[in-house]
């Protein structure tokens, strides 16, 4: 195993992996999720995708949805290689195919979280996935005892339901319904995080 220097800023080193076997969602019938985790801040990115996406599909997904936000990743760590070496060399400067214990633990925890979050949802999971992302990045992370959003960018994200104008919510029933949906989705995400991490701690943190 190659020993790497720990990052000193956000998005210098990222872990990537796929969660597969998810219920269909989105306009393309997504059945998987690409998860990218910043090693420094522990901020995750959840990208709905398909299990049979090609390497170029995945590279373009990251290029179109992530790079403008995070910049180029100097280092990528993953325990899988089918989608990476050929096309990612055009984007990333250093790709490490390694099976880090910390990556295994993170993978198990977030896989359990993703499955639990999707289980039983009647809404399109892809539309509600941002609620899971917001709940995760605005909550205190167990390994750092810090909030990922603050570590990443210096301030915590404001939740959507905090931004609704009270008078509009009271006047327009659609606004009230949307606010309720967001509130319930984030509450559900928080419960899933608590349950999944408690289970993962008992099973994997030994």
C-alpha positions as CSV (number, residue, x, y, z in Angstrom):
1,X,0.0,0.0,0.0
2,X,1.3,3.4,-1.0
3,X,1.3,5.8,2.0
4,X,-0.1,9.2,1.0
5,X,0.3,12.5,2.8
6,X,-2.9,13.7,4.4
7,X,-4.5,16.7,2.6
8,X,-4.2,20.2,3.9
9,X,-7.2,21.6,2.1
10,X,-10.6,20.5,0.7
11,X,-10.7,18.3,-2.4
12,X,-7.0,17.6,-2.6
13,X,-7.7,13.9,-2.1
14,X,-11.1,12.2,-2.7
15,X,-12.4,8.7,-2.3
16,X,-14.8,7.4,-5.0
17,X,-17.0,4.3,-5.1
18,X,-20.4,3.2,-6.5
19,X,-23.5,2.1,-4.6
20,X,-25.4,-0.3,-6.8
21,X,-28.7,-2.2,-6.6
22,X,-30.8,0.9,-5.8
23,X,-34.4,1.3,-6.9
24,X,-34.9,3.0,-10.3
25,X,-35.2,6.8,-10.2
26,X,-34.7,9.8,-12.3
27,X,-35.5,10.4,-15.9
28,X,-32.9,7.9,-17.1
29,X,-33.9,5.1,-14.7
30,X,-30.8,5.5,-12.5
31,X,-30.1,2.3,-10.5
32,X,-26.8,3.3,-8.9
33,X,-25.0,6.2,-7.2
34,X,-21.5,7.4,-7.5
35,X,-20.3,8.7,-4.2
36,X,-17.3,11.1,-3.9
37,X,-16.0,11.9,-0.4
38,X,-13.5,14.7,0.3
39,X,-10.9,13.2,2.6
40,X,-10.2,16.5,4.3
41,X,-13.6,17.8,5.2
42,X,-15.6,14.5,4.9
43,X,-18.0,16.3,2.5
44,X,-19.8,13.8,0.3
45,X,-21.2,14.2,-3.2
46,X,-24.0,11.8,-4.3
47,X,-24.4,11.5,-8.1
48,X,-27.2,9.3,-9.4
49,X,-26.0,7.1,-12.3
50,X,-26.5,3.7,-13.9
51,X,-24.6,0.6,-13.1
52,X,-23.8,0.0,-16.8
53,X,-22.4,3.5,-17.4
54,X,-19.2,3.5,-19.4
55,X,-15.9,5.0,-18.2
56,X,-16.6,8.0,-20.5
57,X,-20.1,8.4,-19.1
58,X,-18.7,8.5,-15.6
59,X,-15.9,10.9,-16.5
60,X,-18.4,13.3,-18.2
61,X,-20.7,13.0,-15.2
62,X,-17.9,14.2,-12.9
63,X,-16.8,16.9,-15.4
64,X,-20.3,18.3,-15.9
65,X,-21.6,18.0,-12.3
66,X,-18.6,18.3,-10.0
67,X,-15.4,19.9,-11.4
68,X,-16.8,23.5,-11.6
69,X,-17.5,23.3,-7.9
70,X,-14.5,21.5,-6.5
71,X,-11.8,22.0,-9.1
72,X,-9.6,19.2,-10.4
73,X,-8.9,16.5,-7.9
74,X,-5.1,16.0,-7.6
75,X,-5.6,12.6,-6.1
76,X,-8.3,10.0,-6.4
77,X,-8.5,6.8,-4.2
78,X,-10.7,3.9,-5.0
79,X,-10.7,0.2,-4.5
80,X,-12.3,-0.3,-8.0
81,X,-10.7,0.2,-11.4
82,X,-13.0,-0.6,-14.3
83,X,-14.2,3.0,-14.9
84,X,-11.1,4.9,-13.9
85,X,-7.7,4.5,-15.6
86,X,-8.5,4.9,-19.3
87,X,-10.5,8.2,-19.1
88,X,-9.7,9.7,-15.7
89,X,-6.1,10.2,-16.6
90,X,-7.4,13.0,-18.8
91,X,-8.9,14.7,-15.7
92,X,-7.0,13.7,-12.6
93,X,-3.3,13.9,-12.0
94,X,-2.9,10.9,-9.7
95,X,-5.1,7.8,-9.4
96,X,-4.5,5.3,-6.7
97,X,-6.2,1.9,-6.8
98,X,-6.0,0.9,-3.1
99,X,-8.2,-0.6,-0.5
100,X,-7.7,1.7,2.5
101,X,-9.3,0.5,5.8
102,X,-10.7,4.0,6.2
103,X,-12.2,3.8,2.7
104,X,-13.8,0.4,3.5
105,X,-15.3,1.8,6.7
106,X,-16.6,5.0,4.9
107,X,-18.0,2.9,2.1
108,X,-19.9,0.5,4.4
109,X,-21.4,3.4,6.3
110,X,-22.5,5.5,3.3
111,X,-23.7,2.4,1.4
112,X,-25.9,1.5,4.4
113,X,-27.1,5.1,4.6
114,X,-27.9,5.3,0.9
115,X,-29.9,2.0,1.0
116,X,-31.8,3.0,4.2
117,X,-32.6,6.4,2.8
118,X,-34.0,5.0,-0.5
119,X,-36.0,2.2,1.2
120,X,-39.7,2.7,1.2
121,X,-39.6,6.1,-0.4
122,X,-42.6,6.8,-2.7
123,X,-41.0,9.9,-4.1
124,X,-38.3,9.8,-6.8
125,X,-35.2,9.2,-4.7
126,X,-33.1,11.2,-7.2
127,X,-35.2,14.3,-6.5
128,X,-34.9,13.9,-2.8
129,X,-31.2,13.0,-2.7
130,X,-30.1,16.6,-2.1
131,X,-31.8,16.4,1.3
132,X,-29.5,13.5,2.2
133,X,-26.5,15.5,1.1
134,X,-27.6,18.6,3.0
135,X,-28.3,16.6,6.2
136,X,-24.9,14.9,6.0
137,X,-22.7,17.9,5.3
138,X,-24.5,20.1,7.9
139,X,-24.2,17.6,10.8
140,X,-21.3,16.9,13.1
141,X,-19.1,14.2,11.7
142,X,-18.2,11.5,14.2
143,X,-14.5,11.1,13.1
144,X,-13.7,14.8,13.2
145,X,-16.3,16.2,15.6
146,X,-16.7,19.0,13.1
147,X,-19.3,19.9,10.5
148,X,-18.1,19.0,7.0
149,X,-19.6,22.1,5.3
150,X,-17.7,24.4,7.7
151,X,-14.4,22.5,7.3
152,X,-14.8,22.6,3.5
153,X,-15.8,26.3,3.0
154,X,-15.8,28.1,6.3
155,X,-19.6,28.4,6.8
156,X,-22.5,26.1,7.2
157,X,-25.2,25.6,4.6
158,X,-28.6,27.1,5.2
159,X,-31.3,24.6,4.9
160,X,-34.0,25.2,2.2
161,X,-37.0,25.3,4.6
162,X,-35.3,28.1,6.5
163,X,-35.5,30.3,3.5
164,X,-39.2,30.2,2.7
165,X,-41.1,33.5,3.2
166,X,-43.7,32.9,5.8
167,X,-46.4,34.9,4.1
168,X,-46.0,33.0,0.8
169,X,-46.1,29.6,2.5
170,X,-49.4,30.6,4.1
171,X,-50.9,32.0,0.9
172,X,-49.8,29.3,-1.6
173,X,-50.7,25.7,-0.8
174,X,-48.1,24.5,-3.2
175,X,-45.4,26.3,-1.3
176,X,-46.6,24.8,1.9
177,X,-46.5,21.3,0.4
178,X,-43.0,21.9,-1.0
179,X,-41.8,23.2,2.3
180,X,-43.3,20.1,4.1
181,X,-41.7,17.7,1.6
182,X,-38.3,19.2,2.1
183,X,-38.7,19.2,5.9
184,X,-39.8,15.6,6.0
185,X,-37.1,14.5,3.6
186,X,-34.3,16.1,5.7
187,X,-35.8,14.6,8.9
188,X,-35.9,11.2,7.2
189,X,-32.3,11.7,6.1
190,X,-31.2,12.6,9.7
191,X,-33.0,9.5,11.1
192,X,-31.3,7.3,8.4
193,X,-27.9,8.8,9.3
194,X,-28.4,8.0,13.0
195,X,-29.6,4.5,12.4
196,X,-27.0,3.6,9.7
197,X,-24.1,5.0,11.6
198,X,-25.1,3.3,14.8
199,X,-25.4,0.0,12.9
200,X,-22.1,0.6,11.2
201,X,-20.3,1.4,14.4
202,X,-21.5,-1.8,16.0
203,X,-20.6,-3.9,12.9
204,X,-17.5,-2.3,11.5
205,X,-15.8,-0.2,14.2
206,X,-14.3,-3.0,16.1
